[in-house]
Amino acid sequence: MQIITHACTKCGTIVSANELESNRVMKCPGLGCQNVVRFDDLPADDREHFIENRERYDI
Ligand SMILES: [Zn+2]
């Protein structure tokens, strides 16, 4: 299965699509990084893939 992640544009910290999807908007978990990452920041293809396969991404 394809792992969908998003790299913070400021610090490069990898955030999983699961976290983004459940929070929609969250502060970057990167140390000292104040950037905000959004599920909508994911490319449309990735969002679509994630939503279509959501049950497989449940932890
Ligand atoms: Zn960051």
PDB file of the backbone (N, CA, C, O) and the ligand in Angstrom, with CONECT records:
HET     ZN  A 101       1
ATOM      1  N   MET A   1       0.832  -1.191   0.000  1.00  0.00           N
ATOM      2  CA  MET A   1       0.000   0.000   0.000  1.00  0.00           C
ATOM      3  C   MET A   1       0.873   1.250   0.000  1.00  0.00           C
ATOM      4  O   MET A   1       1.973   1.276   0.552  1.00  0.00           O
ATOM      5  N   GLN A   2       0.356   2.241  -0.618  1.00  0.00           N
ATOM      6  CA  GLN A   2       1.087   3.489  -0.761  1.00  0.00           C
ATOM      7  C   GLN A   2       0.992   4.294   0.530  1.00  0.00           C
ATOM      8  O   GLN A   2      -0.098   4.528   1.052  1.00  0.00           O
ATOM      9  N   ILE A   3       2.139   4.709   1.029  1.00  0.00           N
ATOM     10  CA  ILE A   3       2.138   5.526   2.236  1.00  0.00           C
ATOM     11  C   ILE A   3       2.057   6.981   1.798  1.00  0.00           C
ATOM     12  O   ILE A   3       2.884   7.454   1.017  1.00  0.00           O
ATOM     13  N   ILE A   4       1.074   7.671   2.298  1.00  0.00           N
ATOM     14  CA  ILE A   4       0.919   9.068   1.914  1.00  0.00           C
ATOM     15  C   ILE A   4       1.395   9.951   3.060  1.00  0.00           C
ATOM     16  O   ILE A   4       0.927   9.850   4.194  1.00  0.00           O
ATOM     17  N   THR A   5       2.329  10.806   2.726  1.00  0.00           N
ATOM     18  CA  THR A   5       2.857  11.717   3.724  1.00  0.00           C
ATOM     19  C   THR A   5       2.966  13.105   3.106  1.00  0.00           C
ATOM     20  O   THR A   5       2.908  13.278   1.889  1.00  0.00           O
ATOM     21  N   HIS A   6       3.121  14.056   3.962  1.00  0.00           N
ATOM     22  CA  HIS A   6       3.321  15.431   3.513  1.00  0.00           C
ATOM     23  C   HIS A   6       4.546  15.975   4.226  1.00  0.00           C
ATOM     24  O   HIS A   6       4.664  15.858   5.446  1.00  0.00           O
ATOM     25  N   ALA A   7       5.452  16.567   3.471  1.00  0.00           N
ATOM     26  CA  ALA A   7       6.634  17.161   4.087  1.00  0.00           C
ATOM     27  C   ALA A   7       6.364  18.638   4.345  1.00  0.00           C
ATOM     28  O   ALA A   7       5.947  19.371   3.448  1.00  0.00           O
ATOM     29  N   CYS A   8       6.602  19.054   5.561  1.00  0.00           N
ATOM     30  CA  CYS A   8       6.432  20.460   5.914  1.00  0.00           C
ATOM     31  C   CYS A   8       7.279  21.312   4.969  1.00  0.00           C
ATOM     32  O   CYS A   8       8.447  21.018   4.714  1.00  0.00           O
ATOM     33  N   THR A   9       6.661  22.367   4.460  1.00  0.00           N
ATOM     34  CA  THR A   9       7.377  23.203   3.496  1.00  0.00           C
ATOM     35  C   THR A   9       8.455  24.048   4.163  1.00  0.00           C
ATOM     36  O   THR A   9       9.340  24.577   3.491  1.00  0.00           O
ATOM     37  N   LYS A  10       8.380  24.172   5.487  1.00  0.00           N
ATOM     38  CA  LYS A  10       9.354  25.007   6.187  1.00  0.00           C
ATOM     39  C   LYS A  10      10.548  24.194   6.697  1.00  0.00           C
ATOM     40  O   LYS A  10      11.699  24.605   6.546  1.00  0.00           O
ATOM     41  N   CYS A  11      10.263  23.047   7.298  1.00  0.00           N
ATOM     42  CA  CYS A  11      11.360  22.312   7.939  1.00  0.00           C
ATOM     43  C   CYS A  11      11.525  20.899   7.398  1.00  0.00           C
ATOM     44  O   CYS A  11      12.484  20.209   7.746  1.00  0.00           O
ATOM     45  N   GLY A  12      10.599  20.464   6.550  1.00  0.00           N
ATOM     46  CA  GLY A  12      10.767  19.138   5.944  1.00  0.00           C
ATOM     47  C   GLY A  12      10.297  17.986   6.807  1.00  0.00           C
ATOM     48  O   GLY A  12      10.423  16.829   6.406  1.00  0.00           O
ATOM     49  N   THR A  13       9.751  18.275   7.993  1.00  0.00           N
ATOM     50  CA  THR A  13       9.229  17.208   8.838  1.00  0.00           C
ATOM     51  C   THR A  13       8.103  16.479   8.108  1.00  0.00           C
ATOM     52  O   THR A  13       7.231  17.103   7.504  1.00  0.00           O
ATOM     53  N   ILE A  14       8.137  15.156   8.175  1.00  0.00           N
ATOM     54  CA  ILE A  14       7.140  14.354   7.487  1.00  0.00           C
ATOM     55  C   ILE A  14       5.927  14.152   8.390  1.00  0.00           C
ATOM     56  O   ILE A  14       6.050  13.714   9.533  1.00  0.00           O
ATOM     57  N   VAL A  15       4.765  14.478   7.858  1.00  0.00           N
ATOM     58  CA  VAL A  15       3.514  14.279   8.581  1.00  0.00           C
ATOM     59  C   VAL A  15       2.701  13.265   7.790  1.00  0.00           C
ATOM     60  O   VAL A  15       2.613  13.353   6.565  1.00  0.00           O
ATOM     61  N   SER A  16       2.107  12.306   8.487  1.00  0.00           N
ATOM     62  CA  SER A  16       1.342  11.287   7.763  1.00  0.00           C
ATOM     63  C   SER A  16      -0.035  11.813   7.379  1.00  0.00           C
ATOM     64  O   SER A  16      -0.603  12.665   8.062  1.00  0.00           O
ATOM     65  N   ALA A  17      -0.556  11.298   6.288  1.00  0.00           N
ATOM     66  CA  ALA A  17      -1.884  11.701   5.824  1.00  0.00           C
ATOM     67  C   ALA A  17      -2.943  11.381   6.875  1.00  0.00           C
ATOM     68  O   ALA A  17      -3.929  12.107   7.004  1.00  0.00           O
ATOM     69  N   ASN A  18      -2.744  10.291   7.629  1.00  0.00           N
ATOM     70  CA  ASN A  18      -3.698   9.933   8.691  1.00  0.00           C
ATOM     71  C   ASN A  18      -3.886  11.086   9.661  1.00  0.00           C
ATOM     72  O   ASN A  18      -5.006  11.489   9.976  1.00  0.00           O
ATOM     73  N   GLU A  19      -2.754  11.602  10.123  1.00  0.00           N
ATOM     74  CA  GLU A  19      -2.797  12.692  11.088  1.00  0.00           C
ATOM     75  C   GLU A  19      -3.438  13.920  10.480  1.00  0.00           C
ATOM     76  O   GLU A  19      -4.263  14.585  11.108  1.00  0.00           O
ATOM     77  N   LEU A  20      -3.051  14.214   9.249  1.00  0.00           N
ATOM     78  CA  LEU A  20      -3.598  15.388   8.576  1.00  0.00           C
ATOM     79  C   LEU A  20      -5.096  15.244   8.367  1.00  0.00           C
ATOM     80  O   LEU A  20      -5.854  16.200   8.536  1.00  0.00           O
ATOM     81  N   GLU A  21      -5.515  14.038   7.996  1.00  0.00           N
ATOM     82  CA  GLU A  21      -6.924  13.830   7.710  1.00  0.00           C
ATOM     83  C   GLU A  21      -7.753  13.943   8.971  1.00  0.00           C
ATOM     84  O   GLU A  21      -8.857  14.485   8.939  1.00  0.00           O
ATOM     85  N   SER A  22      -7.236  13.437  10.088  1.00  0.00           N
ATOM     86  CA  SER A  22      -8.036  13.494  11.312  1.00  0.00           C
ATOM     87  C   SER A  22      -8.029  14.879  11.931  1.00  0.00           C
ATOM     88  O   SER A  22      -8.975  15.255  12.623  1.00  0.00           O
ATOM     89  N   ASN A  23      -6.976  15.638  11.690  1.00  0.00           N
ATOM     90  CA  ASN A  23      -6.908  16.978  12.268  1.00  0.00           C
ATOM     91  C   ASN A  23      -7.309  18.076  11.289  1.00  0.00           C
ATOM     92  O   ASN A  23      -7.675  19.181  11.689  1.00  0.00           O
ATOM     93  N   ARG A  24      -7.235  17.754  10.006  1.00  0.00           N
ATOM     94  CA  ARG A  24      -7.478  18.726   8.918  1.00  0.00           C
ATOM     95  C   ARG A  24      -6.425  19.833   8.903  1.00  0.00           C
ATOM     96  O   ARG A  24      -5.787  20.080   7.879  1.00  0.00           O
ATOM     97  N   VAL A  25      -6.256  20.481  10.019  1.00  0.00           N
ATOM     98  CA  VAL A  25      -5.252  21.536  10.129  1.00  0.00           C
ATOM     99  C   VAL A  25      -4.487  21.287  11.414  1.00  0.00           C
ATOM    100  O   VAL A  25      -5.091  21.123  12.473  1.00  0.00           O
ATOM    101  N   MET A  26      -3.187  21.258  11.334  1.00  0.00           N
ATOM    102  CA  MET A  26      -2.419  21.031  12.557  1.00  0.00           C
ATOM    103  C   MET A  26      -1.102  21.777  12.486  1.00  0.00           C
ATOM    104  O   MET A  26      -0.588  22.069  11.406  1.00  0.00           O
ATOM    105  N   LYS A  27      -0.570  22.076  13.651  1.00  0.00           N
ATOM    106  CA  LYS A  27       0.733  22.716  13.707  1.00  0.00           C
ATOM    107  C   LYS A  27       1.770  21.661  13.364  1.00  0.00           C
ATOM    108  O   LYS A  27       1.657  20.506  13.776  1.00  0.00           O
ATOM    109  N   CYS A  28       2.752  22.057  12.628  1.00  0.00           N
ATOM    110  CA  CYS A  28       3.831  21.135  12.271  1.00  0.00           C
ATOM    111  C   CYS A  28       4.463  20.558  13.530  1.00  0.00           C
ATOM    112  O   CYS A  28       4.783  21.305  14.455  1.00  0.00           O
ATOM    113  N   PRO A  29       4.651  19.224  13.584  1.00  0.00           N
ATOM    114  CA  PRO A  29       5.267  18.617  14.766  1.00  0.00           C
ATOM    115  C   PRO A  29       6.778  18.844  14.838  1.00  0.00           C
ATOM    116  O   PRO A  29       7.423  18.444  15.806  1.00  0.00           O
ATOM    117  N   GLY A  30       7.324  19.471  13.836  1.00  0.00           N
ATOM    118  CA  GLY A  30       8.770  19.731  13.815  1.00  0.00           C
ATOM    119  C   GLY A  30       9.190  20.582  15.007  1.00  0.00           C
ATOM    120  O   GLY A  30       8.474  21.487  15.433  1.00  0.00           O
ATOM    121  N   LEU A  31      10.364  20.267  15.529  1.00  0.00           N
ATOM    122  CA  LEU A  31      10.877  20.987  16.695  1.00  0.00           C
ATOM    123  C   LEU A  31      11.057  22.473  16.364  1.00  0.00           C
ATOM    124  O   LEU A  31      11.799  22.825  15.446  1.00  0.00           O
ATOM    125  N   GLY A  32      10.373  23.338  17.116  1.00  0.00           N
ATOM    126  CA  GLY A  32      10.526  24.771  16.923  1.00  0.00           C
ATOM    127  C   GLY A  32       9.908  25.310  15.650  1.00  0.00           C
ATOM    128  O   GLY A  32      10.102  26.480  15.320  1.00  0.00           O
ATOM    129  N   CYS A  33       9.176  24.494  14.935  1.00  0.00           N
ATOM    130  CA  CYS A  33       8.575  24.945  13.681  1.00  0.00           C
ATOM    131  C   CYS A  33       7.143  25.401  13.950  1.00  0.00           C
ATOM    132  O   CYS A  33       6.356  24.674  14.555  1.00  0.00           O
ATOM    133  N   GLN A  34       6.817  26.595  13.499  1.00  0.00           N
ATOM    134  CA  GLN A  34       5.479  27.146  13.739  1.00  0.00           C
ATOM    135  C   GLN A  34       4.582  27.010  12.513  1.00  0.00           C
ATOM    136  O   GLN A  34       3.459  27.513  12.499  1.00  0.00           O
ATOM    137  N   ASN A  35       5.071  26.345  11.512  1.00  0.00           N
ATOM    138  CA  ASN A  35       4.286  26.206  10.284  1.00  0.00           C
ATOM    139  C   ASN A  35       3.014  25.411  10.562  1.00  0.00           C
ATOM    140  O   ASN A  35       2.979  24.555  11.446  1.00  0.00           O
ATOM    141  N   VAL A  36       1.990  25.705   9.802  1.00  0.00           N
ATOM    142  CA  VAL A  36       0.735  24.972   9.929  1.00  0.00           C
ATOM    143  C   VAL A  36       0.571  24.131   8.670  1.00  0.00           C
ATOM    144  O   VAL A  36       0.705  24.634   7.554  1.00  0.00           O
ATOM    145  N   VAL A  37       0.281  22.853   8.856  1.00  0.00           N
ATOM    146  CA  VAL A  37       0.083  21.974   7.698  1.00  0.00           C
ATOM    147  C   VAL A  37      -1.378  21.567   7.638  1.00  0.00           C
ATOM    148  O   VAL A  37      -2.038  21.355   8.655  1.00  0.00           O
ATOM    149  N   ARG A  38      -1.853  21.468   6.417  1.00  0.00           N
ATOM    150  CA  ARG A  38      -3.280  21.170   6.194  1.00  0.00           C
ATOM    151  C   ARG A  38      -3.410  19.953   5.308  1.00  0.00           C
ATOM    152  O   ARG A  38      -2.567  19.672   4.456  1.00  0.00           O
ATOM    153  N   PHE A  39      -4.502  19.237   5.541  1.00  0.00           N
ATOM    154  CA  PHE A  39      -4.799  18.103   4.663  1.00  0.00           C
ATOM    155  C   PHE A  39      -4.883  18.608   3.219  1.00  0.00           C
ATOM    156  O   PHE A  39      -4.489  17.907   2.286  1.00  0.00           O
ATOM    157  N   ASP A  40      -5.390  19.812   3.047  1.00  0.00           N
ATOM    158  CA  ASP A  40      -5.538  20.376   1.705  1.00  0.00           C
ATOM    159  C   ASP A  40      -4.200  20.682   1.030  1.00  0.00           C
ATOM    160  O   ASP A  40      -4.153  20.944  -0.172  1.00  0.00           O
ATOM    161  N   ASP A  41      -3.115  20.648   1.804  1.00  0.00           N
ATOM    162  CA  ASP A  41      -1.799  20.863   1.210  1.00  0.00           C
ATOM    163  C   ASP A  41      -1.340  19.658   0.406  1.00  0.00           C
ATOM    164  O   ASP A  41      -0.459  19.770  -0.447  1.00  0.00           O
ATOM    165  N   LEU A  42      -1.938  18.508   0.679  1.00  0.00           N
ATOM    166  CA  LEU A  42      -1.582  17.315  -0.082  1.00  0.00           C
ATOM    167  C   LEU A  42      -2.012  17.499  -1.535  1.00  0.00           C
ATOM    168  O   LEU A  42      -3.035  18.127  -1.811  1.00  0.00           O
ATOM    169  N   PRO A  43      -1.234  16.955  -2.454  1.00  0.00           N
ATOM    170  CA  PRO A  43      -1.666  17.017  -3.853  1.00  0.00           C
ATOM    171  C   PRO A  43      -3.030  16.352  -4.010  1.00  0.00           C
ATOM    172  O   PRO A  43      -3.344  15.398  -3.298  1.00  0.00           O
ATOM    173  N   ALA A  44      -3.832  16.850  -4.931  1.00  0.00           N
ATOM    174  CA  ALA A  44      -5.189  16.330  -5.124  1.00  0.00           C
ATOM    175  C   ALA A  44      -5.202  14.818  -5.332  1.00  0.00           C
ATOM    176  O   ALA A  44      -6.085  14.129  -4.821  1.00  0.00           O
ATOM    177  N   ASP A  45      -4.234  14.303  -6.075  1.00  0.00           N
ATOM    178  CA  ASP A  45      -4.155  12.861  -6.325  1.00  0.00           C
ATOM    179  C   ASP A  45      -4.003  12.078  -5.029  1.00  0.00           C
ATOM    180  O   ASP A  45      -4.636  11.040  -4.832  1.00  0.00           O
ATOM    181  N   ASP A  46      -3.154  12.594  -4.155  1.00  0.00           N
ATOM    182  CA  ASP A  46      -2.906  11.919  -2.887  1.00  0.00           C
ATOM    183  C   ASP A  46      -4.142  11.961  -1.998  1.00  0.00           C
ATOM    184  O   ASP A  46      -4.484  10.975  -1.346  1.00  0.00           O
ATOM    185  N   ARG A  47      -4.804  13.104  -1.979  1.00  0.00           N
ATOM    186  CA  ARG A  47      -6.035  13.220  -1.170  1.00  0.00           C
ATOM    187  C   ARG A  47      -7.078  12.229  -1.653  1.00  0.00           C
ATOM    188  O   ARG A  47      -7.718  11.540  -0.859  1.00  0.00           O
ATOM    189  N   GLU A  48      -7.237  12.170  -2.950  1.00  0.00           N
ATOM    190  CA  GLU A  48      -8.217  11.273  -3.536  1.00  0.00           C
ATOM    191  C   GLU A  48      -7.884   9.825  -3.191  1.00  0.00           C
ATOM    192  O   GLU A  48      -8.751   9.063  -2.764  1.00  0.00           O
ATOM    193  N   HIS A  49      -6.636   9.459  -3.377  1.00  0.00           N
ATOM    194  CA  HIS A  49      -6.198   8.098  -3.082  1.00  0.00           C
ATOM    195  C   HIS A  49      -6.447   7.779  -1.610  1.00  0.00           C
ATOM    196  O   HIS A  49      -6.937   6.701  -1.273  1.00  0.00           O
ATOM    197  N   PHE A  50      -6.111   8.712  -0.752  1.00  0.00           N
ATOM    198  CA  PHE A  50      -6.281   8.484   0.679  1.00  0.00           C
ATOM    199  C   PHE A  50      -7.745   8.286   1.031  1.00  0.00           C
ATOM    200  O   PHE A  50      -8.089   7.360   1.765  1.00  0.00           O
ATOM    201  N   ILE A  51      -8.604   9.144   0.518  1.00  0.00           N
ATOM    202  CA  ILE A  51     -10.021   9.072   0.857  1.00  0.00           C
ATOM    203  C   ILE A  51     -10.646   7.790   0.304  1.00  0.00           C
ATOM    204  O   ILE A  51     -11.481   7.165   0.959  1.00  0.00           O
ATOM    205  N   GLU A  52     -10.237   7.407  -0.895  1.00  0.00           N
ATOM    206  CA  GLU A  52     -10.772   6.174  -1.479  1.00  0.00           C
ATOM    207  C   GLU A  52     -10.336   4.937  -0.704  1.00  0.00           C
ATOM    208  O   GLU A  52     -11.047   3.933  -0.669  1.00  0.00           O
ATOM    209  N   ASN A  53      -9.165   5.018  -0.085  1.00  0.00           N
ATOM    210  CA  ASN A  53      -8.615   3.846   0.607  1.00  0.00           C
ATOM    211  C   ASN A  53      -8.533   4.070   2.107  1.00  0.00           C
ATOM    212  O   ASN A  53      -7.746   3.427   2.802  1.00  0.00           O
ATOM    213  N   ARG A  54      -9.343   4.975   2.590  1.00  0.00           N
ATOM    214  CA  ARG A  54      -9.244   5.395   3.984  1.00  0.00           C
ATOM    215  C   ARG A  54      -9.205   4.224   4.977  1.00  0.00           C
ATOM    216  O   ARG A  54      -8.409   4.230   5.915  1.00  0.00           O
ATOM    217  N   GLU A  55     -10.055   3.236   4.768  1.00  0.00           N
ATOM    218  CA  GLU A  55     -10.124   2.154   5.750  1.00  0.00           C
ATOM    219  C   GLU A  55      -8.798   1.412   5.869  1.00  0.00           C
ATOM    220  O   GLU A  55      -8.484   0.864   6.926  1.00  0.00           O
ATOM    221  N   ARG A  56      -8.025   1.394   4.799  1.00  0.00           N
ATOM    222  CA  ARG A  56      -6.735   0.708   4.844  1.00  0.00           C
ATOM    223  C   ARG A  56      -5.681   1.517   5.593  1.00  0.00           C
ATOM    224  O   ARG A  56      -4.631   0.996   5.969  1.00  0.00           O
ATOM    225  N   TYR A  57      -5.970   2.774   5.801  1.00  0.00           N
ATOM    226  CA  TYR A  57      -4.999   3.632   6.482  1.00  0.00           C
ATOM    227  C   TYR A  57      -5.305   3.769   7.969  1.00  0.00           C
ATOM    228  O   TYR A  57      -4.548   4.396   8.709  1.00  0.00           O
ATOM    229  N   ASP A  58      -6.409   3.184   8.401  1.00  0.00           N
ATOM    230  CA  ASP A  58      -6.726   3.240   9.823  1.00  0.00           C
ATOM    231  C   ASP A  58      -5.666   2.483  10.601  1.00  0.00           C
ATOM    232  O   ASP A  58      -5.268   1.375  10.241  1.00  0.00           O
ATOM    233  N   ILE A  59      -5.226   3.111  11.669  1.00  0.00           N
ATOM    234  CA  ILE A  59      -4.176   2.469  12.475  1.00  0.00           C
ATOM    235  C   ILE A  59      -4.822   1.597  13.547  1.00  0.00           C
ATOM    236  O   ILE A  59      -4.118   0.966  14.336  1.00  0.00           O
TER     237      ILE A  59
HETATM  238 ZN    ZN A 101       7.749  22.287   9.938  1.00  0.00          ZN2+
END
